[in-house]
Amino acid sequence: MRRTYLVTGGAGFIGSHLVEALLGQGHQVVAFDNLSTGRLRNLDHLGHDPGLRFVQGSVLDELAVDELMHACDSVIHLAAAVGVKLIVDEPLRSFTTNIRGSEIVIESAFRHRRPILLASTSEIYGKNSDVPLRETDDRILGPTTTARWAYSTAKAVDEILAYAYHRERGLPTTVVRLFNTVGPRQSPAYGMVVPRLARQAVAGAPLTVYGDGTQSRCFCHVSDVVDALLGLLDNPDAVGGVFNVGSTEEVTIYALAERIVQRAGSSSPIRLVPYDHAYPFGFEDMKRRLPSIDRIRNLTGWHPTRTLDDILAETIAEAAAERAASVAGTI
Ligand SMILES: NC(=O)c1ccc[n+]([C@@H]2O[C@H](COP(=O)([O-])OP(=O)(O)OC[C@H]3O[C@@H](n4cnc5c(N)ncnc54)[C@H](O)[C@@H]3O)[C@@H](O)[C@H]2O)c1
């Protein structure tokens, strides 16, 4: 059935891929974004699609959110201040957007009785390094003065609100905890490690690895993440649930840097940078972060299909194309 979806953060990295997939399924989409980290150019290639409407504005604007909510059948809330660097550099704006913005979107979804799919994060688990992390696992956090735990707490408040609206008011809410997601159109500007290292490699600059590089992560391709979202969207069995979405292919950040250098055919050295040089205002990292994806797999059959090598090939190609264009003076 053809539906109209409101995608907050629709000009962002994940948002633009989701918008594209929804349009591809014949739906109508309203992409709502204040273009703080998102870019209109992420949607350029979809500009001809009559099913797409882009609205520039903030989720902090209650009237605008309400008007758009009214015109849509369902909402996917992705708008947020994202990226380790951004949340460390601008903790106040990040916290306000991530708590107040989500509250406004959830309240509006309730007023209009619209199902909502809410993007949360693996940061919810804080420094719990259990392997694998299950949705029911504990949150282990450090001091409130560390920006990372403020981001984790803001997203936890969003989850709690969504769940409370579901339980007490019957609003159909579904929460996805996204683990590291990568792929085309991800900006390196806000602390995302794969696009940053890929750009350093193609520029012949040293690859800067924070800490000792033995911390490990799992990187999931954005098209797999979008497939996971589509499987949960408007799925009655997902309502009231929380789902991890991520890859289970684990790599240390040092090994990741080595692989990027090798695959880019680069001769860049790898340089270790102490955390307190990279993030002077307080930073803590966690050793491992590997999701259990049993819950979503059991419900929808979803599992990631793209390998880390697929992801690196694409990210390096994008970085190289960008560099060639900038050297030629076309961007
Ligand atoms: N990329 C990841 O690895 C990852 C991991 C975990 C969770 N997430 C979550 O996924 C969602 C999308 O993240 P992304 O990686 O695409 O990042 P992104 O920065 O590309 O997307 C966020 C979008 O929200 C927009 N935005 C920010 N503040 C806004 C506001 N006040 N009003 C309207 N729009 C606003 C930005 O302009 C941007 O387009 C976020 O909720 C994020 O917390 C992402």
The ligand as an SDF file (V2000), in Angstrom:
LIG
                    3D

 44 48  0  0  0  0  0  0  0  0999 V2000
   25.7890    6.6020   11.5550 N   0  0  0  0  0  0  0  0  0  0  0  0
   25.8840    5.8230   12.6110 C   0  0  0  0  0  0  0  0  0  0  0  0
   26.8530    5.0560   12.7480 O   0  0  0  0  0  0  0  0  0  0  0  0
   24.8190    5.8300   13.6830 C   0  0  0  0  0  0  0  0  0  0  0  0
   24.9960    4.9790   14.7840 C   0  0  0  0  0  0  0  0  0  0  0  0
   24.0420    4.9790   15.7740 C   0  0  0  0  0  0  0  0  0  0  0  0
   22.9120    5.7660   15.6760 C   0  0  0  0  0  0  0  0  0  0  0  0
   22.7490    6.5740   14.6130 N   0  0  0  0  0  0  0  0  0  0  0  0
   21.5270    7.3960   14.5720 C   0  0  0  0  0  0  0  0  0  0  0  0
   20.9980    7.4230   13.2570 O   0  0  0  0  0  0  0  0  0  0  0  0
   20.3910    8.6910   13.0130 C   0  0  0  0  0  0  0  0  0  0  0  0
   20.9290    9.2700   11.7020 C   0  0  0  0  0  0  0  0  0  0  0  0
   22.3330    9.4790   11.8270 O   0  0  0  0  0  0  0  0  0  0  0  0
   23.3100    9.6950   10.5710 P   0  0  0  0  0  0  0  0  0  0  0  0
   24.4770    8.8440   10.7620 O   0  0  0  0  0  0  0  0  0  0  0  0
   22.5590    9.6340    9.3130 O   0  0  0  0  0  0  0  0  0  0  0  0
   23.8340   11.1770   10.8560 O   0  0  0  0  0  0  0  0  0  0  0  0
   23.5880   12.5280   10.0520 P   0  0  0  0  0  0  0  0  0  0  0  0
   24.2510   13.6010   10.8440 O   0  0  0  0  0  0  0  0  0  0  0  0
   23.9890   12.3840    8.6410 O   0  0  0  0  0  0  0  0  0  0  0  0
   22.0110   12.6550   10.1330 O   0  0  0  0  0  0  0  0  0  0  0  0
   21.3340   13.3990   11.1080 C   0  0  0  0  0  0  0  0  0  0  0  0
   20.4490   14.3820   10.3610 C   0  0  0  0  0  0  0  0  0  0  0  0
   19.6420   15.1020   11.2820 O   0  0  0  0  0  0  0  0  0  0  0  0
   19.6370   16.4660   10.8720 C   0  0  0  0  0  0  0  0  0  0  0  0
   19.3390   17.2720   12.0580 N   0  0  0  0  0  0  0  0  0  0  0  0
   20.1250   17.5190   13.1410 C   0  0  0  0  0  0  0  0  0  0  0  0
   19.4940   18.3180   13.9990 N   0  0  0  0  0  0  0  0  0  0  0  0
   18.2620   18.5730   13.4690 C   0  0  0  0  0  0  0  0  0  0  0  0
   17.1570   19.3510   13.8830 C   0  0  0  0  0  0  0  0  0  0  0  0
   17.1810   20.0310   15.0370 N   0  0  0  0  0  0  0  0  0  0  0  0
   16.0700   19.3830   13.0860 N   0  0  0  0  0  0  0  0  0  0  0  0
   16.0330   18.7060   11.9010 C   0  0  0  0  0  0  0  0  0  0  0  0
   17.0610   17.9720   11.4440 N   0  0  0  0  0  0  0  0  0  0  0  0
   18.1620   17.9140   12.2300 C   0  0  0  0  0  0  0  0  0  0  0  0
   21.0210   16.7190   10.3100 C   0  0  0  0  0  0  0  0  0  0  0  0
   21.0910   17.8480    9.4710 O   0  0  0  0  0  0  0  0  0  0  0  0
   21.2660   15.4130    9.5650 C   0  0  0  0  0  0  0  0  0  0  0  0
   20.7790   15.4890    8.2460 O   0  0  0  0  0  0  0  0  0  0  0  0
   20.6580    9.5480   14.2490 C   0  0  0  0  0  0  0  0  0  0  0  0
   19.5280    9.5480   15.0790 O   0  0  0  0  0  0  0  0  0  0  0  0
   21.8030    8.8250   14.9410 C   0  0  0  0  0  0  0  0  0  0  0  0
   21.7910    9.0240   16.3390 O   0  0  0  0  0  0  0  0  0  0  0  0
   23.6750    6.6340   13.6070 C   0  0  0  0  0  0  0  0  0  0  0  0
  1  2  1  0
  2  3  2  0
  2  4  1  0
  4  5  1  0
  4 44  2  0
  5  6  2  0
  6  7  1  0
  7  8  2  0
  8  9  1  0
  8 44  1  0
  9 10  1  0
  9 42  1  0
 10 11  1  0
 11 12  1  0
 11 40  1  0
 12 13  1  0
 13 14  1  0
 14 15  2  0
 14 16  1  0
 14 17  1  0
 17 18  1  0
 18 19  2  0
 18 20  1  0
 18 21  1  0
 21 22  1  0
 22 23  1  0
 23 24  1  0
 23 38  1  0
 24 25  1  0
 25 26  1  0
 25 36  1  0
 26 27  1  0
 26 35  1  0
 27 28  2  0
 28 29  1  0
 29 30  1  0
 29 35  2  0
 30 31  1  0
 30 32  2  0
 32 33  1  0
 33 34  2  0
 34 35  1  0
 36 37  1  0
 36 38  1  0
 38 39  1  0
 40 41  1  0
 40 42  1  0
 42 43  1  0
M  CHG  2   8   1  16  -1
M  END
$$$$
